[in-house]
């Protein structure tokens, strides 16, 4: 596989590896693909502005077909022993290993992240498959002692049914795998609506899973893919036949999903915006800090929910950190993300570029100062119009633009005096996803991790805000949504808990010593 993609023949070779023609069908369930008269969604690469392929939006009737097929599949799939379901997922992981280079390249080309990050995203998928295989033998409940003689109490977990997955463009395949691999070993089936900005990577994943499912006679409908815009997401969110909706995206989108699912008393798993900060204390090792800050701020061109947006620096180190950052930003190489010499690729599209430009204007109008000016890059290499310069601005936490997440490489520098002040600044936003502190002082580290410290779902010491491992539960608090995906006990959201009590005696004593005698 070439390290760069520029000619149509190169991308065609990758698409051919997944059996993707120029136009894919609207929705696929197992081995079946439904034709559609819906609007075309054409995937445009932000790397060079070229069309990759198109998919067709699903109609309401086709959505019904998908849900009915998924429901039917669930009735069969839930009866397959969990370790057998895990064996299928193991094979999916093996298939992903075979296609890691091709899929990682496609992700990079369609989304615009660096090739290393594209390959890393596929590795996340492989890792979660491995995790799910082990989990398939550990879907355990608890055993409790009963207060009544000759009684046994325990709890067990059962699959929910159809899990709706609404994913975002920035991780076009990994987030699907976090949900689907766990849901599958739990006995659920999945209906996936990928971002309309990166649908072709989703088709490739479906083809990979499809190949494994056909080989193992998995019921059609265990893995469903359905394309469309927000209207398809609305159908999933309002559908009582979908007991769990996992949605990744903006806070605005998540509130709509949460409201719709909550109105029908369904379950939602929300992974929404982040406004993540790193605290640089007077005791920080700056040699360790710099790579974490820069990768967190410019990796994926600032389009990670865990991207570093705010840098909270102790006043004694402020000038030193500022100077080192300005120098480091001067060394960044911006260009084709499939060229591994480059650090920063493009934003996803020109709408994102517009939001980036607006944010830079707003921070200056609010009273901030640009230390590293941004701007849109021009020239043949940047012909897509989606390449921008990472920017650094001195700002105040209370600025409205700082309070909101801008999905672009803009880093705001803030100054503090005491650790309590730094933590207050860190927590002083509505988002609560990822956070970090850089310090060699044990007391500072422990204070940051204590109940009076970071209010985020992720809190790190001497590593950045970005780049979580799959072994831990991923997610955030406050308006980040409160959801947890991936590792730890995140599997429980995909199942319903049931408490069981068995009376193996000859009498019927009541709990709490209640007497109710009848002849």
GIZIGI-V303780 format. One line per field, one symbol per residue. phi: phi as a letter, one per 30 degrees, with the letter a starting at -180 (. if undefined). psi: psi as a letter, one per 20 degrees, with the letter a starting at -180 (. if undefined). A space follows every 50 residues. Layout:
phi: ???
psi: ???
This chain:
phi: .ddbbbcedddddddddcicddbcddabbiccbcdacdddccdcdddbid dcabbcddddddededdddddddeddddddeedddddddeddddddddce ddddddedddcjddeddddddddeddddddddddddcbdcccccdddcdh bbcabbcbddkdccbcccddbdbddededdddddddjdcbcccddddbdd dddddddddedddddchdedjdbcbbclcddddddddddddcdbccbcld dedddddddddddchdcbccccdbbdbcccddcdcddddedddddddceh hiccdcedcbbccdedcedddedddeddddcdccleddcddccbcdddad ddddddddddddddddjdbddbddkcdbkedcddiccbdebbbdacddee dddcdcdadbcccbcbccdedddddeddbddbcbaabcaccddddddddd dccdccdbbcbibddcjddddcdclbchddjidbbidhcdddddbccbcb bccccccbdcdiidcbcbc
psi: pqiqphqhhghhgghhhjkoahprrgqpociqpprqjrqpoppppigjjq pgrqrpqqrhghgggggggggghhhghhipqghhhhhghghgghhhhhjg ggghgggghhhjrqghhghhghhgggghggghghhijkmqaqpqpqipqk qpprqrpqqgcpppoorrhhmihghghggggggghijrqpoporpiilhh hggggghghgggghhjkpppihopppqrbhhhhhgghioiinhpooppbr ggghhgghggghhjkapqopnbqqmqqpporijqohhhgghgggghhipk kkkqijqohpoopqhiigggggghgggghiipppaoiioiiqhpbrrhah ghgghgghhgghhghijrpphoqbrpqrrhhkiijjprppqpppaqhiph hhhqpomrmppppqqrgqhhgghgggilriqlfqrqpoqjohggghghir ijcpjrhppqpkraiqlqqihqpprracjihjrprdbckihhhjrppppp ppojairmqqqjjppnpq.
